[in-house]
Amino acid sequence: MNVSWLKKHAMIVAFVAAFLVVLGVVVWLQQQASGKKAEIDAALTEQMSELNHLLQTKPAPAKENIDILKQDRAQVDHLYQELLANVAHSRIHAPPDLRPVAFLQMMASQLAKLRQAAGENVKIVDGFAFGFSRYAGTPPTIPARNLSDEDTKRVVTLLVKQLRAIEKISSLLIESRVDDITQIRRSEVESNNGSDSLDVPIVNDPKALYQTLPFEFQFHCTPEALRDFLNSLTKSDWFFAVRKVQVTGEPPPPAEKPGATPPGGTPALAGVSPPKRTRLAVTVRIDLIEFPSKPAGKAETGKPDA
């Protein structure tokens, strides 16, 4: 083979050289891919082995974690029972087997007492029904009509709770010497869209940790009377939660200054009018919150069931 032959077959030589280079690159890439595949296969085998081990092992929490959960549950139960001991005794209990007609008699008696307590000190309109205008008409409307015995008992029980709560709050308003009570609204226990209806649902789920009865009171008073009323709510035996207080009113104008003293004379007596009394229009949303009594047969405090 000489130079002339290479020159004569230069194209063939170049093709063979290029083929060898490409073949070398392909062989190198194949070796790299084989090494990577071996690493992936090894990692996959290890993960599959770990997965099979987890699938064959019966999961169970550690004993120390179980002890921590038991201690936390015992502490929560202890705190909850203390809470019930402090507030559950103030639940409002309706008389057993109270019928709708008997409720109307109870309502009429309580409303008459409230009107008498208001007297001349707290203004209310004639025939003010304290949120029970639906039932206090002439003739009165019997509640829970055409309902089953179970539903009748539920409705009458809620009405008794509402009546006593309104009686308590109204008494606190009267004792705080508000100027007047203009409206009382409550969440209806029966479907109704009257003027006394409050569009807030009653939370009365037996499985809930507490039950709420919402009310709204509108009245006029001085700032001092409003402060006394809110303070009296916090001191009540029943658990009242103030959800919202809306107040509108104008502050009194400043007192007039005395007249200037003329030179060498006595001070001029200027007519000083007494400061005007601040009158507030107040709308307050109040919830009566009741916690359920401790169920019979429950484990002792701090010793929950395993």
Stockholm file with secondary structure:
# STOCKHOLM 1.0

chainA/1-306         MNVSWLKKHAMIVAFVAAFLVVLGVVVWLQQQASGKKAEIDAALTEQMSELNHLLQTKPAPAKENIDILKQDRAQVDHLYQELLANVAHSRIHAPPDLRPVAFLQMMASQLAKLRQAAGENVKIVDGFAFGFSRYAGTPPTIPARNLSDEDTKRVVTLLVKQLRAIEKISSLLIESRVDDITQIRRSEVESNNGSDSLDVPIVNDPKALYQTLPFEFQFHCTPEALRDFLNSLTKSDWFFAVRKVQVTGEPPPPAEKPGATPPGGTPALAGVSPPKRTRLAVTVRIDLIEFPSKPAGKAETGKPDA
#=GR chainA/1-306 SS CCHHHHHHTHHHHHHHHHHHHHHHHHHHHHHHHHHHHHHHHHHHHHHHHHHHHHHHSCCCCCHHHHHHHHHHHHHHHHHHHHHHHHHGGGCCCCCTTCCHHHHHHHHHHHHHHHHHHHTTTSBCCTTCCTTCTTTSSSSCCCSSTTCCHHHHHHHHHHHHHHHHHHHHHHHHHHHTTCSEEEEEEECCSSCCCSTTBCSSCCBCCTTSSCEEEEEEEEEEECHHHHHHHHHHHHTSSSCEEEEEEEEEECCCCCCCCCCCCCTTSCCCCCCCCCCCCCCEEEEEEEEEEECCCCCTTCCCTTCCCC
#=GC SS_cons         CCHHHHHHTHHHHHHHHHHHHHHHHHHHHHHHHHHHHHHHHHHHHHHHHHHHHHHHSCCCCCHHHHHHHHHHHHHHHHHHHHHHHHHGGGCCCCCTTCCHHHHHHHHHHHHHHHHHHHTTTSBCCTTCCTTCTTTSSSSCCCSSTTCCHHHHHHHHHHHHHHHHHHHHHHHHHHHTTCSEEEEEEECCSSCCCSTTBCSSCCBCCTTSSCEEEEEEEEEEECHHHHHHHHHHHHTSSSCEEEEEEEEEECCCCCCCCCCCCCTTSCCCCCCCCCCCCCCEEEEEEEEEEECCCCCTTCCCTTCCCC
//
